[in-house]
Amino acid sequence: MTRHGPATVEQNTTKRRGVGLRAINAEHASPGLTLFAPLISGDGRVYLVDLRGEVVHTWNMPYPPGLSGYLTERGTLLYNGRTQEESFLSRFPFKGGVVLEADWNGKVLWEVRHPDHHHHGILLRNGNVLLNCMGQVPDEIARRVKGGVEEDRFPSGQYAARPKDDAGKMYSDYLVEMTPQGRTVWEWRTWEHLDPVEDGIKEIQAPRTLWAQGNSVLELPDGDILTSYRPTSTVLRISRKTDKILWKLGAPTVSGQHAPTPLENGNILIFDNGPHRLDDSMPFSRAIEVDPATDEIVWKYQGSTGLELLLAAHGQRSAPAQRQHAALRVVLRPVLRGHQGRRDCLGVRQSVLWPAVLRGISRHAG
């Protein structure tokens, strides 16, 4: 595993099964560290690991993990946690409830709570926090939403049973900007901007309980917001100045996608999970680069047998200094491989450079 060259890394995922560092192409793998926390069953510990899979730093947070977190430019940890109060989100594994910032030693610098928070919360450049939240869709709009199935006819194995009081209710995302002191200064509601028919639920077996369920939010350099909605298979660019949708990418280009990320060339990198594709009879996952001017896929990585990651994943492209290639680091959370998570670093020649399987990452991250 210490030799260089593409041949040192087995490209067949089945042959790389196991736990720990599976191989490394040190000459071409993108340098850096990987931040992760065990999901759902996690106790609040957050790990920073190097390319050898060794833990170089640990934080102990006061809440179990939600579904996101990252290191800020000033070296602090922004952490989304799962609070214990009961709400309509409690039966979903993506419930959040709190976002906080902690220093290198784990001291909490501030925290904000919101009962409707789930999935992501990020720091904005103005010092405020932007949250994925979920609220009830007005009945007159909910009745018009196309697609999905009622939970009593086709219950989801991912979620706990729906309470009787929630029967017939539909929920969808809204964005909330809050100050670190907890004051709300801006909101953007999906049901006020999406069309119930055109932007209906594209995942054939998805419950009608969740319409535009967000799974990612990101601030662009000009202040606009890039966000992703899984059941509708939609990626949006939202103007902060006008609240209008400036760009929309949907099915069949993407299917249940996660983590749209802007690249330096103006394109968007997306992990396209593909659980219910409208243009293929078989589900498969892939990483794609999309030109927003044409909505065309200009690059993709799919692998010989697909990535098999129908619930969640995240991709990030890096361009190491003094190197003539770029690499795509993909965080993979497989459905069928127990409580493990995989970190793969892919080169532009589409070979795996750094596969590692880390204990403790939950099966679900949707």
URBEL-V591531 format. One record per residue. N is the residue number from 0. SS is DSSP state (A for helix, B for strand, O for the rest). D_FIRST is the distance of its C-alpha to the first C-alpha in Angstrom with 1 decimal. Layout:
N_SS_D_FIRST, N_SS_D_FIRST
This chain:
0_O_0.0, 1_O_3.8, 2_O_5.6, 3_O_8.2, 4_O_10.3, 5_A_11.2, 6_A_10.3, 7_A_6.5, 8_O_7.9, 9_O_10.5, 10_O_13.7, 11_O_15.7, 12_O_16.0, 13_A_17.4, 14_A_14.5, 15_A_12.3, 16_O_14.9, 17_O_14.5, 18_O_14.4, 19_B_12.1, 20_B_8.9, 21_O_7.9, 22_O_5.1, 23_O_5.8, 24_O_7.7, 25_O_9.0, 26_O_11.9, 27_O_13.4, 28_O_12.7, 29_O_16.0, 30_O_16.1, 31_O_18.0, 32_O_18.5, 33_B_19.2, 34_B_22.5, 35_B_23.2, 36_O_25.6, 37_O_26.1, 38_O_28.9, 39_O_32.2, 40_O_31.6, 41_O_30.2, 42_O_32.2, 43_O_31.9, 44_B_28.7, 45_B_26.6, 46_B_23.1, 47_B_21.3, 48_B_17.5, 49_O_15.0, 50_O_11.8, 51_O_10.0, 52_O_12.6, 53_O_14.8, 54_B_18.5, 55_B_20.2, 56_B_23.6, 57_B_25.8, 58_B_29.2, 59_B_31.8, 60_O_34.0, 61_O_37.5, 62_O_37.0, 63_B_34.5, 64_B_32.4, 65_B_33.9, 66_B_31.7, 67_B_30.8, 68_B_30.3, 69_B_28.9, 70_B_28.9, 71_O_32.0, 72_O_32.4, 73_O_34.0, 74_O_31.1, 75_O_32.8, 76_B_31.6, 77_B_33.6, 78_B_33.5, 79_B_35.1, 80_B_36.2, 81_B_38.0, 82_O_41.4, 83_O_43.3, 84_O_46.7, 85_O_47.8, 86_O_48.2, 87_O_47.9, 88_O_44.1, 89_O_43.5, 90_O_42.8, 91_O_40.0, 92_O_36.4, 93_O_36.3, 94_B_39.2, 95_O_38.9, 96_B_41.9, 97_B_40.8, 98_B_38.9, 99_B_38.4, 100_B_37.0, 101_B_35.6, 102_O_34.7, 103_O_31.6, 104_O_33.0, 105_O_34.0, 106_O_37.6, 107_B_39.1, 108_B_40.9, 109_B_42.6, 110_B_42.4, 111_B_44.2, 112_B_45.0, 113_O_46.1, 114_O_46.9, 115_O_45.9, 116_B_42.5, 117_B_39.3, 118_B_35.9, 119_B_35.8, 120_B_37.5, 121_B_36.9, 122_B_38.4, 123_O_40.7, 124_O_41.4, 125_O_44.9, 126_O_43.5, 127_O_44.3, 128_B_42.1, 129_B_41.9, 130_B_41.4, 131_B_40.9, 132_B_43.9, 133_B_45.6, 134_B_49.3, 135_B_51.8, 136_O_52.9, 137_O_56.7, 138_A_58.1, 139_A_59.8, 140_A_56.5, 141_A_54.4, 142_O_56.8, 143_O_56.1, 144_O_52.3, 145_O_51.2, 146_O_48.5, 147_O_46.8, 148_B_48.1, 149_O_50.0, 150_O_48.1, 151_O_50.8, 152_O_50.4, 153_O_46.6, 154_O_45.1, 155_O_41.5, 156_O_39.0, 157_O_37.2, 158_O_40.2, 159_O_42.7, 160_O_46.2, 161_O_48.4, 162_O_51.3, 163_A_54.8, 164_A_55.7, 165_A_52.9, 166_O_54.1, 167_O_54.9, 168_O_53.2, 169_O_50.7, 170_B_48.3, 171_B_46.7, 172_B_44.9, 173_B_46.5, 174_B_45.1, 175_B_46.4, 176_B_46.3, 177_B_47.1, 178_O_47.6, 179_O_45.7, 180_O_49.1, 181_O_49.0, 182_O_51.6, 183_B_51.1, 184_B_51.8, 185_B_50.6, 186_B_50.0, 187_B_49.1, 188_B_49.8, 189_A_48.2, 190_A_51.3, 191_A_53.5, 192_O_51.5, 193_O_49.9, 194_O_52.1, 195_O_52.3, 196_O_52.4, 197_O_50.3, 198_O_47.6, 199_O_47.9, 200_O_45.2, 201_O_43.0, 202_O_40.8, 203_O_43.0, 204_O_42.4, 205_O_42.2, 206_B_44.9, 207_O_47.8, 208_O_47.5, 209_B_44.9, 210_O_45.9, 211_O_43.8, 212_O_41.2, 213_B_39.2, 214_B_35.5, 215_B_34.8, 216_B_36.9, 217_B_36.3, 218_B_38.6, 219_O_38.8, 220_O_39.8, 221_O_43.4, 222_O_43.7, 223_O_43.5, 224_B_41.4, 225_B_38.7, 226_B_38.5, 227_B_37.3, 228_B_39.2, 229_O_37.5, 230_O_40.4, 231_O_42.2, 232_O_39.1, 233_B_40.2, 234_B_38.8, 235_B_41.6, 236_B_42.3, 237_B_45.2, 238_O_47.5, 239_O_48.1, 240_O_51.4, 241_O_52.9, 242_O_50.9, 243_O_50.8, 244_B_47.9, 245_B_47.0, 246_B_44.3, 247_B_43.3, 248_B_40.6, 249_O_40.9, 250_O_40.5, 251_O_39.6, 252_O_37.2, 253_O_35.6, 254_O_35.6, 255_O_35.0, 256_O_32.8, 257_B_31.3, 258_B_30.6, 259_B_32.3, 260_B_31.1, 261_B_32.9, 262_O_31.2, 263_O_32.5, 264_O_34.0, 265_O_36.1, 266_O_34.3, 267_B_33.1, 268_B_29.6, 269_B_30.0, 270_B_27.9, 271_B_30.2, 272_O_29.8, 273_O_32.3, 274_O_33.8, 275_O_37.2, 276_O_37.2, 277_O_40.6, 278_O_39.6, 279_O_37.4, 280_O_38.1, 281_O_34.5, 282_O_32.7, 283_O_29.3, 284_O_27.4, 285_B_26.3, 286_B_25.9, 287_B_28.8, 288_B_30.3, 289_B_34.1, 290_B_36.8, 291_O_39.5, 292_O_42.2, 293_O_41.9, 294_O_39.8, 295_B_37.8, 296_B_34.1, 297_B_32.7, 298_B_29.0, 299_B_27.1, 300_B_23.8, 301_O_24.3, 302_O_21.6, 303_O_22.5, 304_O_23.5, 305_O_24.3, 306_O_22.7, 307_O_25.0, 308_O_25.7, 309_O_29.5, 310_O_30.1, 311_B_28.3, 312_B_25.5, 313_B_25.3, 314_B_24.1, 315_B_24.0, 316_B_23.6, 317_B_22.6, 318_O_23.3, 319_O_21.5, 320_O_23.8, 321_O_23.8, 322_O_21.7, 323_O_23.4, 324_O_21.6, 325_O_21.7, 326_B_19.3, 327_B_20.3, 328_B_18.9, 329_B_20.2, 330_B_20.8, 331_B_21.3, 332_B_23.5, 333_O_23.8, 334_O_27.1, 335_O_26.3, 336_O_23.2, 337_O_24.9, 338_O_24.5, 339_B_21.1, 340_B_20.0, 341_B_17.2, 342_B_16.1, 343_B_15.0, 344_B_15.0, 345_B_16.5, 346_B_17.3, 347_O_20.9, 348_O_19.9, 349_O_19.2, 350_O_15.6, 351_B_13.3, 352_O_11.0, 353_O_10.2, 354_O_11.1, 355_B_11.9, 356_B_14.8, 357_B_17.1, 358_B_19.9, 359_O_23.5, 360_O_23.9, 361_O_27.0, 362_O_27.6, 363_O_30.2, 364_O_30.2, 365_O_32.8
